[in-house]
Amino acid sequence: MKKAVFLDRDGVINRKAPEGQYVTRWEEMEFLPGVHEAVRLLNQAGFFVVVVSNQRCVAKGLITTAELESMHTRMMREFVAAGATLNAIYYCPHDYDPPCACRKPQPGMLLDAAREHEIDLTGSWMIGDSGHDAEAGRSAGCRTVRLIENDESIVADSDVVAPSLLDATRKILQIETTLQPPISMSGKA
């Protein structure tokens, strides 16, 4: 089974739209600094990288599933062009009501990805910028990272706190390195 890093999209990979608005066109997709490098580092470390994103804008009729999937395909191509790979993208197109199993804070997208891609959730991480992301990660059995703005107070709902995806990635890789068992030198002189 493989380890994964699950990434929220808006606020982690790309700049979030103003409150009450949504990123519904490619022209509105503004990648945050360092995201391509972060994903490249995760790929090099052997992590399967999965985007898990609530996309209520579909239920509100602001974008079709075909348009959203086209935007996600283009996003994946942008990462490939930068030498990084987003291995899969899952999204919840539903509104708040009726409740569903995939909308974060529910862990449905992570559980589906784990089942479909043979992911070890206990060896995986969820990186997001909200309490809902952290809750979904914890519910799925992952360790969690919360991205916070510089002016936010430290939150205790995650295992790690970082200001950006690149900083979060570096912290994860440092933690993972310290968790690795020592290499046996038996048989060497």
VENJO-V994882 format. One line per field, one symbol per residue. ss: DSSP state (H for helix, E for strand, - for the rest). phi: phi as a letter, one per 20 degrees, with the letter a starting at -180 (. if undefined). burial: I if it has 16 or more other C-alpha atoms within 10 Angstrom, else O. A space follows every 10 residues. Layout:
BEGIN
ss: ???
phi: ???
burial: ???
END
This chain:
BEGIN
ss: -E-EEEE--E ---E------ -----HHH-- E---HHHHHH HHHH---EEE EEEE-HHHH- ----HHHHHH HHHHHHHHHH H------EEE EE-------- -------HHH HHHHHHH-E- HHH-EEEE-- HHHHHHHHHH --EEEEE--- ---------E EE--HHHHHH HHHHHHHHH- ---------
phi: .deccecfef ndecfffggn dceccgfeed ffgnffffff ffgfeneedc eccfcggffe mebeffffff fffffffffg fenccefacd bdeeefcfgc eeffefegff ffffffclee ffddcddbdb fffffffffe neeccdecfg eeffddecfc cbebffffff ffffffffef ffffdgnee
burial: OOIIIIIIII IIIIIIOOOO OIIIOOOOIO IIOOIIIIII IIIOOOIIII IIIIIIIIOO OOIOIOOIOO IIOOIIOIIO OOOIIIOIII IIIIIOOOOO OIIIIIIIII IOIIOOOOIO IOIIIIIIII IIIIIIIIII IIIIIIIIOO OOOOOOIIOI IIOIIIIIII IIOOOOOOOO OOOOOOOOO
END
